[in-house]
């Protein structure tokens, strides 16, 4: 990976990557990115995510991105980050000591009085 990070063109021209068999979703993303100017660099960032998230998670993120008709590395890495983050915490109960004793009354006429003054 460090070599690919410095020379992403090796994905396209390197002998070890010529007959590289990739999972279906990753291969589809690779083919779609092949036409863009920074496609090799984007693929390297996707492959780097395999080291941290694992191949099944990266393949699932690629499949989800392709299902939404996008194939950018930023989108795929965002999908991985959302799956990595914990679920939001549920609502917190407000203690009785912090509850309002007097419910405020909405009175928009007060603003009209300010405007007249």
MOPAC internal coordinates of N, CA, C and O (Angstrom, degrees):
PM7 1SCF
backbone

  N    0.0000 0     0.00 0     0.00 0    0    0    0
  C    1.4547 1     0.00 0     0.00 0    1    0    0
  C    1.5261 1   112.47 1     0.00 0    2    1    0
  O    1.2310 1   118.84 1   140.90 1    3    2    1
  N    1.3311 1   119.81 1   -39.10 1    3    2    1
  C    1.4672 1   117.73 1   179.03 1    5    3    2
  C    1.5337 1   112.68 1   -61.18 1    6    5    3
  O    1.2310 1   120.33 1   143.95 1    7    6    5
  N    1.3316 1   116.97 1   -36.05 1    7    6    5
  C    1.4643 1   120.25 1   178.75 1    9    7    6
  C    1.5228 1   109.96 1   -67.45 1   10    9    7
  O    1.2310 1   120.30 1   137.77 1   11   10    9
  N    1.3303 1   117.03 1   -42.23 1   11   10    9
  C    1.4658 1   120.38 1   178.94 1   13   11   10
  C    1.5225 1   111.15 1   -65.67 1   14   13   11
  O    1.2310 1   120.17 1   146.11 1   15   14   13
  N    1.3253 1   117.29 1   -33.89 1   15   14   13
  C    1.4667 1   119.54 1   179.28 1   17   15   14
  C    1.5269 1   110.72 1   -64.78 1   18   17   15
  O    1.2310 1   120.62 1   144.23 1   19   18   17
  N    1.3263 1   116.43 1   -35.77 1   19   18   17
  C    1.4681 1   119.71 1   179.12 1   21   19   18
  C    1.5147 1   112.04 1   -81.05 1   22   21   19
  O    1.2310 1   120.01 1   144.30 1   23   22   21
  N    1.3211 1   117.59 1   -35.70 1   23   22   21
  C    1.4669 1   121.95 1  -177.11 1   25   23   22
  C    1.5287 1   109.60 1  -130.66 1   26   25   23
  O    1.2310 1   120.18 1  -101.99 1   27   26   25
  N    1.3427 1   117.27 1    78.01 1   27   26   25
  C    1.4682 1   119.73 1  -177.53 1   29   27   26
  C    1.5225 1   113.81 1   -65.37 1   30   29   27
  O    1.2310 1   119.93 1   160.33 1   31   30   29
  N    1.3268 1   117.73 1   -19.67 1   31   30   29
  C    1.4650 1   120.63 1   178.03 1   33   31   30
  C    1.5130 1   112.78 1   -65.29 1   34   33   31
  O    1.2310 1   120.39 1   165.24 1   35   34   33
  N    1.3321 1   116.86 1   -14.76 1   35   34   33
  C    1.4626 1   120.53 1   177.95 1   37   35   34
  C    1.5326 1   110.98 1   -63.72 1   38   37   35
  O    1.2310 1   120.11 1   155.29 1   39   38   37
  N    1.3263 1   117.39 1   -24.71 1   39   38   37
  C    1.4736 1   119.65 1   176.25 1   41   39   38
  C    1.5258 1   110.69 1   -61.90 1   42   41   39
  O    1.2310 1   121.03 1   142.11 1   43   42   41
  N    1.3070 1   115.64 1   -37.89 1   43   42   41
  C    1.4565 1   120.83 1  -177.12 1   45   43   42
  C    1.5157 1   111.80 1   -83.35 1   46   45   43
  O    1.2310 1   120.57 1   141.42 1   47   46   45
  N    1.3308 1   116.52 1   -38.58 1   47   46   45
  C    1.4579 1   120.19 1  -171.35 1   49   47   46
  C    1.5245 1   114.75 1  -110.27 1   50   49   47
  O    1.2310 1   119.92 1   168.68 1   51   50   49
  N    1.3181 1   117.75 1   -11.32 1   51   50   49
  C    1.4603 1   120.15 1  -175.18 1   53   51   50
  C    1.5123 1   112.64 1   -74.38 1   54   53   51
  O    1.2310 1   120.94 1   -41.57 1   55   54   53
  N    1.3270 1   115.81 1   138.43 1   55   54   53
  C    1.4644 1   120.93 1  -178.98 1   57   55   54
  C    1.5332 1   112.74 1   -61.03 1   58   57   55
  O    1.2310 1   118.65 1   141.48 1   59   58   57
  N    1.3492 1   120.18 1   -38.52 1   59   58   57
  C    1.4660 1   118.65 1  -179.01 1   61   59   58
  C    1.5295 1   113.71 1   -65.40 1   62   61   59
  O    1.2310 1   120.71 1   159.77 1   63   62   61
  N    1.3309 1   116.24 1   -20.23 1   63   62   61
  C    1.4665 1   119.69 1  -174.91 1   65   63   62
  C    1.5249 1   113.28 1  -102.35 1   66   65   63
  O    1.2310 1   119.60 1  -179.70 1   67   66   65
  N    1.3333 1   118.36 1     0.30 1   67   66   65
  C    1.4690 1   121.19 1  -177.78 1   69   67   66
  C    1.5318 1   112.06 1   -63.54 1   70   69   67
  O    1.2310 1   120.03 1   128.72 1   71   70   69
  N    1.3043 1   117.54 1   -51.28 1   71   70   69
  C    1.4687 1   121.58 1  -177.81 1   73   71   70
  C    1.5216 1   111.40 1  -106.93 1   74   73   71
  O    1.2310 1   120.71 1  -145.75 1   75   74   73
  N    1.3057 1   116.25 1    34.25 1   75   74   73
  C    1.4554 1   122.37 1  -177.42 1   77   75   74
  C    1.5226 1   109.35 1   -72.60 1   78   77   75
  O    1.2310 1   120.01 1   -57.07 1   79   78   77
  N    1.3220 1   117.59 1   122.93 1   79   78   77
  C    1.4597 1   122.09 1   178.66 1   81   79   78
  C    1.5201 1   107.81 1   -93.32 1   82   81   79
  O    1.2310 1   121.18 1   -63.54 1   83   82   81
  N    1.3243 1   115.34 1   116.46 1   83   82   81
  C    1.4611 1   121.82 1  -179.35 1   85   83   82
  C    1.5216 1   109.40 1  -109.82 1   86   85   83
  O    1.2310 1   119.84 1   -22.48 1   87   86   85
  N    1.3401 1   117.92 1   157.52 1   87   86   85
  C    1.4685 1   119.62 1   171.94 1   89   87   86
  C    1.5332 1   109.85 1   -57.64 1   90   89   87
  O    1.2310 1   120.91 1   -24.51 1   91   90   89
  N    1.2989 1   115.87 1   155.49 1   91   90   89
  C    1.4745 1   121.57 1  -171.15 1   93   91   90
  C    1.5229 1   113.07 1   -55.22 1   94   93   91
  O    1.2310 1   119.84 1   132.41 1   95   94   93
  N    1.3246 1   117.91 1   -47.59 1   95   94   93
  C    1.4674 1   120.04 1  -176.82 1   97   95   94
  C    1.5174 1   110.94 1   -66.04 1   98   97   95
  O    1.2310 1   120.07 1   139.04 1   99   98   97
  N    1.3179 1   117.48 1   -40.96 1   99   98   97
  C    1.4652 1   120.64 1   178.54 1  101   99   98
  C    1.5322 1   110.73 1   -64.84 1  102  101   99
  O    1.2310 1   120.28 1   141.14 1  103  102  101
  N    1.3006 1   117.07 1   -38.86 1  103  102  101
  C    1.4664 1   120.49 1   179.49 1  105  103  102
  C    1.5209 1   110.99 1   -65.87 1  106  105  103
  O    1.2310 1   120.28 1   140.25 1  107  106  105
  N    1.3297 1   117.08 1   -39.75 1  107  106  105
  C    1.4711 1   120.38 1   178.22 1  109  107  106
  C    1.5215 1   110.90 1   -64.55 1  110  109  107
  O    1.2310 1   120.46 1   138.47 1  111  110  109
  N    1.3479 1   116.72 1   -41.53 1  111  110  109
  C    1.4637 1   119.91 1   177.35 1  113  111  110
  C    1.5249 1   109.80 1   -64.31 1  114  113  111
  O    1.2310 1   120.53 1   138.03 1  115  114  113
  N    1.3192 1   116.59 1   -41.97 1  115  114  113
  C    1.4709 1   120.42 1   179.70 1  117  115  114
  C    1.5272 1   111.27 1   -60.81 1  118  117  115
  O    1.2310 1   120.13 1   137.45 1  119  118  117
  N    1.3313 1   117.36 1   -42.55 1  119  118  117
  C    1.4662 1   120.51 1   178.71 1  121  119  118
  C    1.5225 1   111.45 1   -65.36 1  122  121  119
  O    1.2310 1   120.34 1   139.81 1  123  122  121
  N    1.3347 1   116.96 1   -40.19 1  123  122  121
  C    1.4626 1   119.91 1  -179.82 1  125  123  122
  C    1.5252 1   111.55 1   -68.46 1  126  125  123
  O    1.2310 1   120.64 1   143.21 1  127  126  125
  N    1.3355 1   116.39 1   -36.79 1  127  126  125
  C    1.4602 1   119.76 1  -179.57 1  129  127  126
  C    1.5303 1   112.21 1   -77.76 1  130  129  127
  O    1.2310 1   119.96 1   164.45 1  131  130  129
  N    1.3219 1   117.68 1   -15.55 1  131  130  129
  C    1.4631 1   120.92 1  -177.89 1  133  131  130
  C    1.5233 1   111.46 1   -61.27 1  134  133  131
  O    1.2310 1   119.62 1   152.64 1  135  134  133
  N    1.3083 1   118.34 1   -27.36 1  135  134  133
  C    1.4595 1   121.30 1  -178.30 1  137  135  134
  C    1.5147 1   114.43 1   -82.93 1  138  137  135
  O    1.2310 1   119.30 1   166.10 1  139  138  137
  N    1.3126 1   118.95 1   -13.90 1  139  138  137
  C    1.4664 1   119.89 1  -177.35 1  141  139  138
  C    1.5274 1   111.06 1   -91.59 1  142  141  139
  O    1.2310 1   121.29 1   -19.79 1  143  142  141
  N    1.3170 1   115.13 1   160.21 1  143  142  141
  C    1.4642 1   120.86 1  -176.67 1  145  143  142
  C    1.5250 1   112.77 1   -63.32 1  146  145  143
  O    1.2310 1   120.55 1   139.21 1  147  146  145
  N    1.3244 1   116.56 1   -40.79 1  147  146  145
  C    1.4654 1   120.24 1  -178.33 1  149  147  146
  C    1.5237 1   111.82 1  -106.87 1  150  149  147
  O    1.2310 1   120.25 1  -151.70 1  151  150  149
  N    1.3152 1   117.12 1    28.30 1  151  150  149
  C    1.4653 1   121.52 1  -177.90 1  153  151  150
  C    1.5252 1   113.15 1   -61.61 1  154  153  151
  O    1.2310 1   120.51 1   139.58 1  155  154  153
  N    1.3307 1   116.62 1   -40.42 1  155  154  153
  C    1.4674 1   119.57 1   179.52 1  157  155  154
  C    1.5232 1   110.68 1   -64.23 1  158  157  155
  O    1.2310 1   120.74 1   137.29 1  159  158  157
  N    1.3220 1   116.19 1   -42.71 1  159  158  157
  C    1.4643 1   120.68 1  -179.53 1  161  159  158
  C    1.5299 1   110.51 1   -64.74 1  162  161  159
  O    1.2310 1   120.51 1   140.71 1  163  162  161
  N    1.3359 1   116.62 1   -39.29 1  163  162  161
  C    1.4578 1   119.89 1   178.28 1  165  163  162
  C    1.5375 1   110.77 1   -65.89 1  166  165  163
  O    1.2310 1   120.62 1   140.12 1  167  166  165
  N    1.3314 1   116.42 1   -39.88 1  167  166  165
  C    1.4700 1   119.26 1   178.55 1  169  167  166
  C    1.5213 1   110.90 1   -64.57 1  170  169  167
  O    1.2310 1   119.95 1   142.18 1  171  170  169
  N    1.3125 1   117.71 1   -37.82 1  171  170  169
  C    1.4658 1   120.54 1   178.32 1  173  171  170
  C    1.5220 1   110.17 1   -62.45 1  174  173  171
  O    1.2310 1   120.12 1   139.42 1  175  174  173
  N    1.3324 1   117.37 1   -40.58 1  175  174  173
  C    1.4664 1   118.67 1   178.72 1  177  175  174
  C    1.5239 1   111.53 1   -67.86 1  178  177  175
  O    1.2310 1   120.25 1   147.10 1  179  178  177
  N    1.3312 1   117.13 1   -32.90 1  179  178  177
  C    1.4714 1   120.06 1   176.02 1  181  179  178
  C    1.5263 1   109.47 1   -68.92 1  182  181  179
  O    1.2310 1   120.12 1   135.93 1  183  182  181
  N    1.3318 1   117.37 1   -44.07 1  183  182  181
  C    1.4675 1   120.30 1   178.10 1  185  183  182
  C    1.5260 1   111.49 1   -63.79 1  186  185  183
  O    1.2310 1   119.95 1   147.70 1  187  186  185
  N    1.3237 1   117.70 1   -32.30 1  187  186  185
  C    1.4662 1   120.60 1   177.59 1  189  187  186
  C    1.5216 1   111.07 1   -64.59 1  190  189  187
  O    1.2310 1   120.45 1   148.98 1  191  190  189
  N    1.3218 1   116.74 1   -31.02 1  191  190  189
  C    1.4647 1   120.24 1   179.12 1  193  191  190
  C    1.5244 1   111.63 1   -67.44 1  194  193  191
  O    1.2310 1   120.25 1   157.53 1  195  194  193
  N    1.3365 1   117.13 1   -22.47 1  195  194  193
  C    1.4742 1   120.21 1   178.04 1  197  195  194
  C    1.5228 1   110.21 1   -62.75 1  198  197  195
  O    1.2310 1   120.33 1   146.02 1  199  198  197
  N    1.3329 1   116.97 1   -33.98 1  199  198  197
  C    1.4617 1   120.69 1  -179.59 1  201  199  198
  C    1.5207 1   111.91 1   -64.84 1  202  201  199
  O    1.2310 1   119.75 1   144.63 1  203  202  201
  N    1.3217 1   118.09 1   -35.37 1  203  202  201
  C    1.4581 1   121.32 1  -177.08 1  205  203  202
  C    1.5255 1   113.39 1   -95.11 1  206  205  203
  O    1.2310 1   120.32 1   142.85 1  207  206  205
  N    1.3356 1   116.99 1   -37.15 1  207  206  205
  C    1.4612 1   120.12 1  -173.62 1  209  207  206
  C    1.5238 1   114.17 1  -103.90 1  210  209  207
  O    1.2310 1   120.10 1   161.22 1  211  210  209
  N    1.3098 1   117.42 1   -18.78 1  211  210  209
  C    1.4594 1   120.56 1  -178.22 1  213  211  210
  C    1.5169 1   111.67 1    94.09 1  214  213  211
  O    1.2310 1   121.11 1   -27.45 1  215  214  213
  N    1.3217 1   115.48 1   152.55 1  215  214  213
  C    1.4641 1   121.25 1  -177.00 1  217  215  214
  C    1.5320 1   112.95 1   -64.17 1  218  217  215
  O    1.2310 1   118.55 1   137.29 1  219  218  217
  N    1.3467 1   120.37 1   -42.71 1  219  218  217
  C    1.4748 1   118.37 1   179.80 1  221  219  218
  C    1.5248 1   113.16 1   -61.07 1  222  221  219
  O    1.2310 1   120.00 1   141.46 1  223  222  221
  N    1.3394 1   117.60 1   -38.54 1  223  222  221
  C    1.4660 1   120.19 1  -179.89 1  225  223  222
  C    1.5230 1   111.14 1   -68.48 1  226  225  223
  O    1.2310 1   120.14 1   139.56 1  227  226  225
  N    1.3218 1   117.34 1   -40.44 1  227  226  225
  C    1.4673 1   120.69 1   179.66 1  229  227  226
  C    1.5240 1   110.10 1   -67.62 1  230  229  227
  O    1.2310 1   120.31 1   139.37 1  231  230  229
  N    1.3209 1   117.02 1   -40.63 1  231  230  229
  C    1.4655 1   119.71 1   178.28 1  233  231  230
  C    1.5232 1   110.80 1   -64.12 1  234  233  231
  O    1.2310 1   120.31 1   139.53 1  235  234  233
  N    1.3386 1   117.01 1   -40.47 1  235  234  233
  C    1.4701 1   120.13 1   178.47 1  237  235  234
  C    1.5258 1   110.58 1   -65.56 1  238  237  235
  O    1.2310 1   120.02 1   141.33 1  239  238  237
  N    1.3242 1   117.57 1   -38.67 1  239  238  237
  C    1.4686 1   120.79 1   178.16 1  241  239  238
  C    1.5275 1   110.62 1   -66.07 1  242  241  239
  O    1.2310 1   120.27 1   140.93 1  243  242  241
  N    1.3269 1   117.08 1   -39.07 1  243  242  241
  C    1.4695 1   120.73 1   176.72 1  245  243  242
  C    1.5304 1   110.41 1   -63.73 1  246  245  243
  O    1.2310 1   120.57 1   137.16 1  247  246  245
  N    1.3192 1   116.52 1   -42.84 1  247  246  245
  C    1.4637 1   120.44 1   179.28 1  249  247  246
  C    1.5249 1   111.01 1   -63.52 1  250  249  247
  O    1.2310 1   120.59 1   139.88 1  251  250  249
  N    1.3392 1   116.48 1   -40.12 1  251  250  249
  C    1.4688 1   119.63 1   178.61 1  253  251  250
  C    1.5223 1   110.86 1   -65.99 1  254  253  251
  O    1.2310 1   120.29 1   138.32 1  255  254  253
  N    1.3188 1   117.05 1   -41.68 1  255  254  253
  C    1.4690 1   120.41 1   178.76 1  257  255  254
  C    1.5201 1   110.81 1   -64.16 1  258  257  255
  O    1.2310 1   120.24 1   137.10 1  259  258  257
  N    1.3139 1   117.14 1   -42.90 1  259  258  257
  C    1.4601 1   120.33 1   178.89 1  261  259  258
  C    1.5223 1   111.72 1   -65.26 1  262  261  259
  O    1.2310 1   120.30 1   145.25 1  263  262  261
  N    1.3327 1   117.04 1   -34.75 1  263  262  261
  C    1.4672 1   120.32 1   177.33 1  265  263  262
  C    1.5234 1   110.97 1   -64.34 1  266  265  263
  O    1.2310 1   120.51 1   152.24 1  267  266  265
  N    1.3288 1   116.64 1   -27.76 1  267  266  265
  C    1.4646 1   121.23 1   177.85 1  269  267  266
  C    1.5360 1   111.93 1   -92.59 1  270  269  267
  O    1.2310 1   120.75 1  -172.33 1  271  270  269
  N    1.3278 1   116.17 1     7.67 1  271  270  269
  C    1.4748 1   123.64 1   177.63 1  273  271  270
  C    1.5215 1   112.92 1    65.18 1  274  273  271
  O    1.2310 1   120.26 1  -145.72 1  275  274  273
  N    1.3346 1   117.12 1    34.28 1  275  274  273
  C    1.4635 1   121.74 1   172.56 1  277  275  274
  C    1.5194 1   107.84 1  -128.38 1  278  277  275
  O    1.2310 1   120.93 1   -25.66 1  279  278  277
  N    1.3270 1   115.82 1   154.34 1  279  278  277
  C    1.4532 1   118.32 1  -178.35 1  281  279  278
  C    1.5215 1   111.89 1  -143.96 1  282  281  279
  O    1.2310 1   120.13 1  -155.57 1  283  282  281
  N    1.3038 1   117.35 1    24.43 1  283  282  281
  C    1.4610 1   122.20 1  -179.52 1  285  283  282
  C    1.5224 1   110.46 1   -78.94 1  286  285  283
  O    1.2310 1   120.70 1   -34.38 1  287  286  285
  N    1.3316 1   116.26 1   145.62 1  287  286  285
  C    1.4683 1   120.62 1   177.34 1  289  287  286
  C    1.5219 1   110.26 1   -63.16 1  290  289  287
  O    1.2310 1   120.02 1   144.59 1  291  290  289
  N    1.3284 1   117.56 1   -35.41 1  291  290  289
  C    1.4604 1   120.26 1   179.38 1  293  291  290
  C    1.5226 1   111.28 1   -61.14 1  294  293  291
  O    1.2310 1   120.33 1   138.86 1  295  294  293
  N    1.3119 1   116.98 1   -41.14 1  295  294  293
  C    1.4628 1   120.92 1   179.65 1  297  295  294
  C    1.5253 1   110.28 1   -66.82 1  298  297  295
  O    1.2310 1   120.26 1   135.76 1  299  298  297
  N    1.3091 1   117.11 1   -44.24 1  299  298  297
  C    1.4651 1   121.18 1  -178.98 1  301  299  298
  C    1.5194 1   110.61 1   -64.54 1  302  301  299
  O    1.2310 1   120.06 1   137.04 1  303  302  301
  N    1.3267 1   117.49 1   -42.96 1  303  302  301
  C    1.4612 1   120.47 1   178.15 1  305  303  302
  C    1.5197 1   111.35 1   -66.97 1  306  305  303
  O    1.2310 1   120.11 1   147.10 1  307  306  305
  N    1.3247 1   117.40 1   -32.90 1  307  306  305
  C    1.4607 1   120.83 1   176.02 1  309  307  306
  C    1.5185 1   110.90 1   -66.40 1  310  309  307
  O    1.2310 1   120.15 1   137.76 1  311  310  309
  N    1.3169 1   117.32 1   -42.24 1  311  310  309
  C    1.4723 1   121.04 1   177.30 1  313  311  310
  C    1.5211 1   109.83 1   -60.24 1  314  313  311
  O    1.2310 1   120.41 1   136.72 1  315  314  313
  N    1.3191 1   116.82 1   -43.28 1  315  314  313
  C    1.4641 1   120.21 1   178.54 1  317  315  314
  C    1.5227 1   111.62 1   -63.35 1  318  317  315
  O    1.2310 1   120.10 1   138.84 1  319  318  317
  N    1.3108 1   117.41 1   -41.16 1  319  318  317
  C    1.4682 1   121.05 1  -179.91 1  321  319  318
  C    1.5199 1   111.07 1   -65.46 1  322  321  319
  O    1.2310 1   120.16 1   140.47 1  323  322  321
  N    1.3343 1   117.31 1   -39.53 1  323  322  321
  C    1.4678 1   119.85 1   178.57 1  325  323  322
  C    1.5148 1   111.35 1   -65.41 1  326  325  323
  O    1.2310 1   120.29 1   143.64 1  327  326  325
  N    1.3134 1   117.04 1   -36.36 1  327  326  325
  C    1.4652 1   119.97 1   178.92 1  329  327  326
  C    1.5243 1   111.29 1   -72.80 1  330  329  327
  O    1.2310 1   120.59 1   151.99 1  331  330  329
  N    1.3106 1   116.48 1   -28.01 1  331  330  329
  C    1.4667 1   121.51 1  -178.39 1  333  331  330
  C    1.5242 1   111.03 1   -76.93 1  334  333  331
  O    1.2310 1   119.85 1   145.58 1  335  334  333
  N    1.3240 1   117.90 1   -34.42 1  335  334  333
  C    1.4626 1   121.51 1  -176.55 1  337  335  334
  C    1.5213 1   110.39 1   -70.12 1  338  337  335
  O    1.2310 1   120.18 1   -35.40 1  339  338  337
  N    1.3329 1   117.26 1   144.60 1  339  338  337
  C    1.4638 1   119.78 1   178.14 1  341  339  338
  C    1.5294 1   111.06 1   -69.22 1  342  341  339
  O    1.2310 1   121.33 1   -19.85 1  343  342  341
  N    1.2983 1   115.05 1   160.15 1  343  342  341
  C    1.4602 1   120.69 1   178.63 1  345  343  342
  C    1.5243 1   109.65 1   -65.95 1  346  345  343
  O    1.2310 1   120.03 1   -29.58 1  347  346  345
  N    1.3395 1   117.54 1   150.42 1  347  346  345
  C    1.4563 1   119.63 1   179.42 1  349  347  346
  C    1.5397 1   111.12 1   -62.17 1  350  349  347
  O    1.2310 1   121.68 1   -30.84 1  351  350  349
  N    1.2982 1   114.38 1   149.16 1  351  350  349
  C    1.4592 1   120.84 1   179.40 1  353  351  350
  C    1.5235 1   108.77 1   -72.57 1  354  353  351
  O    1.2310 1   120.60 1   -37.09 1  355  354  353
  N    1.3136 1   116.47 1   142.91 1  355  354  353
  C    1.4611 1   121.48 1   179.48 1  357  355  354
  C    1.5178 1   111.81 1   -68.60 1  358  357  355
  O    1.2310 1   120.47 1    -4.73 1  359  358  357
  N    1.3208 1   116.72 1   175.27 1  359  358  357
  C    1.4670 1   120.24 1  -179.14 1  361  359  358
  C    1.5313 1   111.02 1   -63.17 1  362  361  359
  O    1.2310 1   121.65 1   -32.56 1  363  362  361
  N    1.3170 1   114.45 1   147.44 1  363  362  361
  C    1.4587 1   121.05 1   179.11 1  365  363  362
  C    1.5211 1   108.27 1  -100.60 1  366  365  363
  O    1.2310 1   120.75 1   -46.72 1  367  366  365
  N    1.3157 1   116.18 1   133.28 1  367  366  365
  C    1.4632 1   120.89 1   179.77 1  369  367  366
  C    1.5294 1   109.16 1   -71.20 1  370  369  367
  O    1.2310 1   120.94 1   -46.71 1  371  370  369
  N    1.3342 1   115.81 1   133.29 1  371  370  369
  C    1.4638 1   121.32 1   178.85 1  373  371  370
  C    1.5204 1   109.04 1   -83.12 1  374  373  371
  O    1.2310 1   119.74 1   -52.34 1  375  374  373
  N    1.3316 1   118.11 1   127.66 1  375  374  373
  C    1.4630 1   119.95 1   178.19 1  377  375  374
  C    1.5287 1   111.03 1   -64.59 1  378  377  375
  O    1.2310 1   120.68 1   -27.37 1  379  378  377
  N    1.3051 1   116.31 1   152.63 1  379  378  377
  C    1.4622 1   121.43 1  -178.16 1  381  379  378
  C    1.5220 1   111.51 1   -60.47 1  382  381  379
  O    1.2310 1   119.75 1   149.09 1  383  382  381
  N    1.3269 1   118.08 1   -30.91 1  383  382  381
  C    1.4632 1   120.64 1  -178.73 1  385  383  382
  C    1.5297 1   112.10 1   -68.99 1  386  385  383
  O    1.2310 1   119.79 1   161.69 1  387  386  385
  N    1.3229 1   118.01 1   -18.31 1  387  386  385
  C    1.4624 1   121.14 1   179.63 1  389  387  386
  C    1.5232 1   113.31 1  -101.88 1  390  389  387
  O    1.2310 1   120.09 1   178.95 1  391  390  389
  N    1.3023 1   117.44 1    -1.05 1  391  390  389
  C    1.4619 1   120.83 1  -179.60 1  393  391  390
  C    1.5275 1   109.74 1   -74.00 1  394  393  391
  O    1.2310 1   120.60 1   -32.03 1  395  394  393
  N    1.3430 1   116.45 1   147.97 1  395  394  393
  C    1.4671 1   121.14 1   178.43 1  397  395  394
  C    1.5150 1   109.88 1   -69.95 1  398  397  395
  O    1.2310 1   121.41 1   -45.77 1  399  398  397
  N    1.3263 1   114.91 1   134.23 1  399  398  397
  C    1.4794 1   119.07 1   176.76 1  401  399  398
  C    1.5195 1   110.18 1   -86.12 1  402  401  399
  O    1.2310 1   120.91 1   146.94 1  403  402  401
  N    1.3393 1   115.86 1   -33.06 1  403  402  401
  C    1.4587 1   120.72 1  -178.83 1  405  403  402
  C    1.5245 1   107.71 1  -121.93 1  406  405  403
  O    1.2310 1   120.90 1   -60.87 1  407  406  405
  N    1.2865 1   115.89 1   119.13 1  407  406  405
  C    1.4563 1   120.46 1   179.89 1  409  407  406
  C    1.5224 1   108.35 1   -73.54 1  410  409  407
  O    1.2310 1   119.45 1   -53.53 1  411  410  409
  N    1.3262 1   118.65 1   126.47 1  411  410  409
  C    1.4646 1   119.87 1   179.94 1  413  411  410
  C    1.5215 1   111.12 1   -66.79 1  414  413  411
  O    1.2310 1   121.84 1   -34.29 1  415  414  413
  N    1.3233 1   114.08 1   145.71 1  415  414  413
  C    1.4639 1   120.54 1  -179.69 1  417  415  414
  C    1.5251 1   107.86 1  -104.99 1  418  417  415
  O    1.2310 1   120.82 1   -52.90 1  419  418  417
  N    1.3108 1   116.03 1   127.10 1  419  418  417
  C    1.4557 1   120.37 1   178.56 1  421  419  418
  C    1.5145 1   108.97 1   -78.10 1  422  421  419
  O    1.2310 1   120.47 1   -60.37 1  423  422  421
  N    1.3299 1   116.70 1   119.63 1  423  422  421
  C    1.4549 1   121.31 1  -179.43 1  425  423  422
  C    1.5241 1   107.90 1  -133.41 1  426  425  423
  O    1.2310 1   120.71 1   -85.84 1  427  426  425
  N    1.3058 1   116.25 1    94.16 1  427  426  425
  C    1.4612 1   121.34 1  -177.48 1  429  427  426
  C    1.5235 1   112.10 1   -72.36 1  430  429  427
  O    1.2310 1   120.12 1   164.17 1  431  430  429
  N    1.3161 1   117.38 1   -15.83 1  431  430  429
  C    1.4608 1   120.43 1   179.26 1  433  431  430
  C    1.5230 1   110.87 1   -65.36 1  434  433  431
  O    1.2310 1   119.57 1   156.42 1  435  434  433
  N    1.3147 1   118.43 1   -23.58 1  435  434  433
  C    1.4682 1   121.11 1   178.36 1  437  435  434
  C    1.5237 1   110.04 1   -61.54 1  438  437  435
  O    1.2310 1   119.52 1   144.56 1  439  438  437
  N    1.3145 1   118.52 1   -35.44 1  439  438  437
  C    1.4578 1   120.90 1   179.26 1  441  439  438
  C    1.5250 1   111.16 1   -68.01 1  442  441  439
  O    1.2310 1   120.72 1   145.21 1  443  442  441
  N    1.3258 1   116.22 1   -34.79 1  443  442  441
  C    1.4614 1   119.29 1   176.56 1  445  443  442
  C    1.5185 1   110.52 1   -64.22 1  446  445  443
  O    1.2310 1   120.22 1   142.94 1  447  446  445
  N    1.3354 1   117.19 1   -37.06 1  447  446  445
  C    1.4767 1   120.37 1   177.98 1  449  447  446
  C    1.5256 1   110.08 1   -65.46 1  450  449  447
  O    1.2310 1   119.25 1   142.54 1  451  450  449
  N    1.2977 1   119.03 1   -37.46 1  451  450  449
  C    1.4559 1   121.77 1   179.03 1  453  451  450
  C    1.5239 1   110.97 1   -67.42 1  454  453  451
  O    1.2310 1   120.46 1   144.32 1  455  454  453
  N    1.2912 1   116.73 1   -35.68 1  455  454  453
  C    1.4598 1   121.28 1  -178.97 1  457  455  454
  C    1.5286 1   111.16 1   -68.83 1  458  457  455
  O    1.2310 1   120.03 1   146.60 1  459  458  457
  N    1.3139 1   117.55 1   -33.40 1  459  458  457
  C    1.4549 1   121.63 1  -178.41 1  461  459  458
  C    1.5351 1   111.43 1   -74.07 1  462  461  459
  O    1.2310 1   120.78 1   153.06 1  463  462  461
  N    1.3051 1   116.12 1   -26.94 1  463  462  461
  C    1.4702 1   118.76 1  -174.89 1  465  463  462
  C    1.5007 1   113.97 1   -75.75 1  466  465  463
  O    1.2310 1   120.10 1   180.00 1  467  466  465

